[in-house]
Amino acid sequence: MSIDKDIILPVLSLVVAALAVFIGPIISWVVAKRHTSSSEKNVLLQTEASLRIGNKQIVAPRRQAWINSLRDLMAELSGKCAHYWAAGFEERRDEEYQRVTELEYKLTLFINPKEEDHKKLLDKARLMVAFLEQGKEADENFWQAHKVVIELSQQILKKEWNRVKEEI
């Protein structure tokens, strides 16, 4: 059996052309798929990097400003309460007590009510102010509440500072 070269050449050409028509697009699709997934990964990595940079440039300074304001608020509230207590009950003025009340309500608006330690700080600050209203009968209770308010403030400030450090 002899195979004629004139027949084999056109048949092989047809087979190669058919393979190119069917296999070529499959190979192109596989290559494109690999390239697309690596491009998508690059886009995701770039997005994550942008978010981290945004946190460093926007969120961290705002959180630091909030921490500073909370520190000032708690220093003034605890300081005014201690001064108001130490000034003597006969010499108290309404303006002083009004300022303590304003600071108490400012703290209410300042904290995150979803965080347990923040709620606890607010409760203890309110208790401290309530003992302040009671006068000399609440001496030991006032100073105990005052001490707890200071300790909770320090814990919250430390926790928030650690958050800032992690974001930077």
DAPE-V692745 format. One record per residue. N is the residue number from 1. RES is the residue in three letters. PHI is phi in whole degrees, 0 to 359 (999 if undefined). Layout:
# DAPE-V692745
<<N RES PHI> <N RES PHI>>
This chain:
# DAPE-V692745
<<1 MET 999> <2 SER 248> <3 ILE 258> <4 ASP 277> <5 LYS 296> <6 ASP 290> <7 ILE 271> <8 ILE 294> <9 LEU 300> <10 PRO 294> <11 VAL 292> <12 LEU 298> <13 SER 298> <14 LEU 295> <15 VAL 295> <16 VAL 297> <17 ALA 296> <18 ALA 295> <19 LEU 299> <20 ALA 296> <21 VAL 291> <22 PHE 266> <23 ILE 278> <24 GLY 305> <25 PRO 297> <26 ILE 295> <27 ILE 297> <28 SER 299> <29 TRP 296> <30 VAL 297> <31 VAL 297> <32 ALA 296> <33 LYS 297> <34 ARG 297> <35 HIS 293> <36 THR 295> <37 SER 294> <38 SER 288> <39 SER 293> <40 GLU 297> <41 LYS 297> <42 ASN 297> <43 VAL 296> <44 LEU 297> <45 LEU 297> <46 GLN 295> <47 THR 295> <48 GLU 298> <49 ALA 296> <50 SER 296> <51 LEU 295> <52 ARG 298> <53 ILE 296> <54 GLY 300> <55 ASN 299> <56 LYS 295> <57 GLN 271> <58 ILE 243> <59 VAL 290> <60 ALA 301> <61 PRO 296> <62 ARG 292> <63 ARG 296> <64 GLN 297> <65 ALA 296> <66 TRP 296> <67 ILE 299> <68 ASN 298> <69 SER 294> <70 LEU 296> <71 ARG 300> <72 ASP 297> <73 LEU 299> <74 MET 291> <75 ALA 295> <76 GLU 291> <77 LEU 298> <78 SER 292> <79 GLY 293> <80 LYS 296> <81 CYS 297> <82 ALA 296> <83 HIS 295> <84 TYR 301> <85 TRP 293> <86 ALA 286> <87 ALA 292> <88 GLY 97> <89 PHE 282> <90 GLU 280> <91 GLU 259> <92 ARG 289> <93 ARG 243> <94 ASP 298> <95 GLU 297> <96 GLU 295> <97 TYR 292> <98 GLN 299> <99 ARG 296> <100 VAL 299> <101 THR 296> <102 GLU 300> <103 LEU 294> <104 GLU 299> <105 TYR 287> <106 LYS 296> <107 LEU 299> <108 THR 303> <109 LEU 277> <110 PHE 271> <111 ILE 272> <112 ASN 265> <113 PRO 291> <114 LYS 270> <115 GLU 261> <116 GLU 299> <117 ASP 294> <118 HIS 292> <119 LYS 297> <120 LYS 295> <121 LEU 300> <122 LEU 298> <123 ASP 300> <124 LYS 291> <125 ALA 294> <126 ARG 297> <127 LEU 296> <128 MET 300> <129 VAL 294> <130 ALA 296> <131 PHE 295> <132 LEU 299> <133 GLU 293> <134 GLN 287> <135 GLY 89> <136 LYS 300> <137 GLU 296> <138 ALA 257> <139 ASP 308> <140 GLU 296> <141 ASN 296> <142 PHE 299> <143 TRP 292> <144 GLN 294> <145 ALA 297> <146 HIS 300> <147 LYS 298> <148 VAL 295> <149 VAL 299> <150 ILE 298> <151 GLU 297> <152 LEU 296> <153 SER 299> <154 GLN 298> <155 GLN 295> <156 ILE 294> <157 LEU 299> <158 LYS 296> <159 LYS 299> <160 GLU 292> <161 TRP 296> <162 ASN 297> <163 ARG 300> <164 VAL 298> <165 LYS 299> <166 GLU 293> <167 GLU 283> <168 ILE 281>>
